[in-house]
Amino acid sequence: MEKDKIQLINPEETVIKIEELYKSFGELEVLKGVDLTVQKGENLAVLGRSGSGKSVLIKILAGLLKPDRGNVTMLGKQLGQLQPKELDELRLRMGFSFQSSALYDGMSVFDNLSFPLTMNIKHLSRKQVNDAVEEALDAVGLIDKIERNPEELSGGQRKRLGIARTLIMKPEIMLYDEPTAGLDPVTCAEINALIVEVQQQYKTSSIIITHDLTCAKNTCERIAMLIDGTFLKIGTFEDVFNTDEEQIKKFFSYNFTL
Ligand SMILES: Nc1ncnc2c1ncn2[C@@H]1O[C@H](COP(=O)(O)OP(=O)(O)OP(=O)(O)O)[C@@H](O)[C@H]1O
């Protein structure tokens, strides 16, 4: 897959802007002045060692954690200035593919999708709900599983269902936390392809937190390397891969699975 051939929708428009972000837990300084922008239509991977603060960063973007200092602007709204209702409205414009986003195992695949839709958008007709569920399942290649229960699906299919559950709300931003973790190489490749399809079909802009270099290379226009609490290097995969920075070279040498 050749990511550099994808045309960004509007590379001039910034949809995520992170400025001078700090977060500590007691004595532990995790984020120490993080700056980052994501352009409209772009997929950006955040790479970093275990414990470097990737999940903390994505939780701040999702509004689940508050930073100690700094600003996050998403879709033109500054997170720190939003009232709870405004934050909820903003979050409806974002899709989350987190490991913790558990599926409802007691409900069918159809109900797993129709439930969040009808919870968030009132007064939809039965046909509108059916059409939306079918469109989201079609997008992730699970239309034939519509009457199954999630526990009957494989790990990769469950991941797809989780993504469909966010797509049903037509998100403008997608946040993926370790989308390929725990999957075999073939399933990883399928999820990577799906992430790119979502970007193209739904015109999303995304941040993808990952350890998986193949995922970063095949799904993202740019990579941001989180080391010692800041982004040491941001650029194309090749820019980052070919850097002389010792800590980045070490990260790539231990993670080289391409
Ligand atoms: N709520 C919390 N309270 C205290 N410490 C926390 C909390 N959340 C995260 N940390 C600490 O912050 C650091 C960064 O954690 P984080 O989960 O962001 O790492 P990560 O880069 O996502 O790692 P991994 O790749 O292993 O998932 C870790 O040392 C972690 O123990």
The ligand as a Gaussian input file, in Angstrom:
#p B3LYP/6-31G(d) Opt

LIG

0 1
 N       -4.028000       7.012000      35.887000
 C       -2.720000       6.851000      36.085000
 N       -2.180000       7.000000      37.313000
 C       -0.866000       6.878000      37.522000
 N        0.037000       6.602000      36.548000
 C       -0.440000       6.449000      35.309000
 C       -1.815000       6.561000      35.011000
 N       -1.989000       6.365000      33.680000
 C       -0.762000       6.128000      33.179000
 N        0.177000       6.181000      34.150000
 C        1.623000       6.002000      33.955000
 O        2.018000       6.856000      32.877000
 C        3.026000       6.209000      32.098000
 C        2.594000       6.175000      30.651000
 O        1.514000       5.259000      30.533000
 P        0.801000       4.953000      29.133000
 O       -0.262000       3.960000      29.408000
 O        0.395000       6.213000      28.469000
 O        1.995000       4.277000      28.309000
 P        1.976000       3.743000      26.814000
 O        3.001000       4.505000      26.058000
 O        0.591000       3.770000      26.282000
 O        2.466000       2.247000      27.059000
 P        2.044000       0.878000      26.333000
 O        2.642000       0.952000      24.969000
 O        2.700000      -0.159000      27.205000
 O        0.548000       0.801000      26.333000
 C        3.238000       4.823000      32.721000
 O        4.373000       4.867000      33.563000
 C        1.977000       4.603000      33.525000
 O        2.233000       3.765000      34.631000

